[in-house]
């Protein structure tokens, strides 16, 4: 899980030089050392591994909102320099309910491409799988993120996960079953086949012991040893037709997390089905572009009718935004402007930059709580001429 993009029904947010949004202080400032207590594979193919983390200082851990994530800084191999290393920042969902002594994350190994860039996709997940062992110490920021379950126990929750998108759902599910055992919960979990079915025994035990928890597992490509009803309930995909057939009538809050294809089809379909937009919460693990019906197209919202001057103060350069780039970070990198970056999806805050003048617009609210008079380059686009500190 490397990319994180989150959205809820809301007006497209704008960062500007008179921003007054308060800054979240977090549970602890900056980085904190955590030791890996143990690691456990969660699927038969050993592509999804959980890491249990305890604080080196021994202090109690603050609670977090189920669905939030941790941010890590890592030293990984630099493909452009044999034997060299490069610092990267990545965000991973917490995959269990809050505990005072331990955090758990679950990471799926992402294959690296043949034409390896300096830090290829999958560098972080491969680093965790291949190099991080019990006893290793990691640098971690406090839990963060705006994708978390509404604590109202009166509203049934529908958790929809695709692949490794099950990780924040496990956190929500485990918390609800412990704290709100009377709440009605549905989990629709889609994977390709049984070898990739994470948390299989745990989910089955939870469904058997909690009558208000309804589990529906969907395999898109069942293997020869996968048996209907024993291993999965449906063949195909988690889509709007399945939800319409199996969910009872009435209001539900939907929480959706998965790969781009799933998000781009299912989330708008929920809105077209008539689900009120405030009841649709989603997060994509991938470069998904989710647009709810009636939403303003990003290019139009970003005010790209005319070229815009972007002044990078520290670099001493003024460049013309021509709309060819998805984000200000892409724009800076294309023009060889040095900018620190991490997750590239609005979660870690590494690219947060002082906004001296102008307006920056985000297609969806960033996960990171942006400080007043600052902006995130990795998910921001200019709405006017800008001067930024980078």
Secondary structure, DSSP 8 states (H G I E B T S, - for coil): ----EEEES----EEETT--------SSSS-EEEEEEEEEE-STTS-EEEEEEEETT--------TT-EEEEEEEEE-TTSTT-EEEEEEEEEB-S---SS-EEEEEE-----SS--TT-TTHHHHHHHHH--TT-EEEEEEEE-S------TTSEEEEEEEGGGHHHHHHHHHHHHHH-TTS-EEEEEEESSGGG-TTHHHHHHHHHH-TTEEEEEEESS--TT--BTTTBSEES---HHHHHHHS-SS-EEEEEEE-HHHHHHHHHHHHHHT--GGGEEEEESSS-----TT---HHHHTT-SS-EEEEETTTTEEEEE-S-SSSHHHHHHHTT-----SSSSSSS-TTEEEEEESEEEESS--SS---TTEEETTTEEESS-EEE--
